[in-house]
Amino acid sequence: MILSVDLGTTNLKIAFFDSHGDISEKRSAPLNIQASIKSELIIAEQKPNEWIETLIYLLKNLNDRSKKEVEAIAITGQSTSVVLADEKGLPLLNAILHMDSRSEEYFNYIKNIIGRVPSFPEVKLFGLLYWVKDRQPEIFYRVRKVFDARQYILYKLSQEHMYDSYAFNHNTLRRVSSDLDLEPDIFGRPHDFFTPAGYLSKDVALETGLPPELPIFVGPWDGMCDIIGSGLSREDEFMDVAGTTEIMAMIFSNRNSLVTHEYIIPGRWIVYRSFPLGVSHRWLAERFFSLQGGVLTDDAYTFMDQLAARAKDSEVFFYPYFFGAYLKPYLRGLILGLTYELGLPEVIKSLYLTSAFIVRSVLEEISEATSAEVARIIGGGGGYRSRLWAQIKADVLERPIHILQVLDTALLGAAILAYTNLGYYKNLAEAQSQMIKVKDVVFPNLDAEKKYQRLYLKFKEFSGKIESLLEAIYYE
C-alpha cells in the first residue's frame, strides 16, 4: 500500500493506493488562501503550519489497519510555493504561493544572472528571494532554509532539507545564491524522484500511528504527477486536468518550439499550460452556495450543476482570471454580457463554457504549431465530477473525453512513481498500464457543437480586446 499526499492550493488530500491503482481510503481537508491586491501586485499566501497541522490531523484519522500495510509515502503538491525559514525550520513568513505575482518583476534580472530565460520555478523561487531582500531585509537576513511546498512537507515528516534537482540546477542555485550573498546550502541537498528523499521520523510515526522509517518519495509538482497519473503517452492525446489550476498537456518524441518541460522519461518532451481557472468555480460556490460559516459541501457543486443545466442560451462570458496569469498580473475576473433577465444559472454556465473555450484555445495553439492531430482527450481533476461540465467540454472541443476512474491524478501519479521505485513494475509505462483506468467516455453533441462554435469565435475576438484593455488600465 502506498500513502499518497497531495498538498494542493485549496485542499490537502491523502489516499491509500494498492498496486492496481485502486483507492482503499481517501481523506481531504480545505486550505485557506490569504489573497489580496496591493499596489497592483497579486498577493497569495498560506500558513505553512496549517499545511502541517492539517496533514497530521488527516494521518491520525486514517484506518489503523491501512496504516500497518503502508510501504512508502509519496508526496506531490502545488507548483512552486515558497517557505522561508530560520535555522530551526520555523517559517519567517507565510508561504508565498505560485499564484502570487511579486516574484515576476524580477524576471529580466534573473534572466541576466543565469544567462537564459528562467523557468517558472526559478522565477517564483529566486524572484521571491530578491523581493524579500529588497522589501523586507530584516526577514531576508534571518533566512537559513528555503523550501518549496513539497520539500517543506518532507522536512516536517523526516527532518531532511532538500530541493528538487529536476526543477533546480545545482550550478544555477550557486550562481543565484552568490548574487544574493547567501550560502548555497540554504536550499538543502538535491533529491530525485526515484530514490527515497527521507524516512518517516520516529516522532511523526508516534504521533500519527504510521510505521517509523517509512521511505518517503518526493515526486514532481502536481502538474507533472497529473501527467503521470493520467497516462498521457501518445502524440494524439491531450490531457485536461480540471482542478484549482487547470493543467493541459501533450507529449512529443521530438522537441518543438512550444516545449516547456522535459518529461521524466528520457527522450519525451511536454508542452504544458496551466491557468488558475478552478479558483473561479470555488469563488462562485463560496459566495453563493456555502453554508453558514462559509462551509462548502458537495451539495453546493451539485446545486450549481442543476442551475447551470436550466440556464437560458446567452452570450455571457466569464473570464476566470481571479489571480491573473503568469507574467500577466493585469488579468482579472470579469463577467461580460449580463442583462436584466439573466441570473446565476447563466453565470454558472458561462463559467463552464468559458473554461472550455480556454482549453480549446490551448488545444488549437498546440495543434497548429506542431501539426498534431488530437483524437483523444483525457479528463481528470475535480471539475470532471460534473457530467454537465464534461459534456460542455466535449461539445466545445468536438472530441470524445475519456474520464478517468481516479480523478485525483496527482495523487495517483505520485503512487505510480512510488510503486515503480519499489520494484512492483519494471518501468513507468508498465505501472501506468496496470494502475490507470477509464471510467466513462463523453461524446460530443453535434447540435451543440454548432452553437458553441459561434460563441467560441466571439470569445476569441473579445479576449484579445479585453486583455489589451486590462493591460492598459494596469500600466497607465
Buried (B, 14 or more C-beta within 10 A) or exposed (E): BBBBBBBBBBBBBBBBBBBEBEBEBBBBBBBEBEBEEEEEBBBBBBBBEBBBEBBBEBBEEBEEEBBEEBBBBBBBBBBBBBBBBEEEBEBBBBBBBBBBBBBBBBBEBBBEBBEEEBBBBBBBBBBBBBBBBEEBEEBBEEBBBBBBBBBBBBBBBBEBBBBBBBBBBEEBBEBBBEBBEBEBEBBBEBBBBEEBBBBBBEEBBEEBBBEEEBBBBBBBBBBBBBBBBBBBBEBEBBBBBBBBBBBBBBBBEEEBEBBEBEBBEEEBBBBBBBBBBBBBBBBBBEEBBBEEEEEBEEEBBEBBBEBBEEBEEBBBBBBBBBBBBBEBBBBBBBBBBBEEEBEBBBBBBBBBBBBBBBBBBBBBBBBEEBEBEBEBBBBBBBBBBBEBBBBBBBBBBBBBBBBBBBBBBBBBBBBBBBBBBBEBBEEBEBBBEBBBEEEEBBEBBEEBBEEBEEBBEEBEEBBEEBBEEBBEEBEE
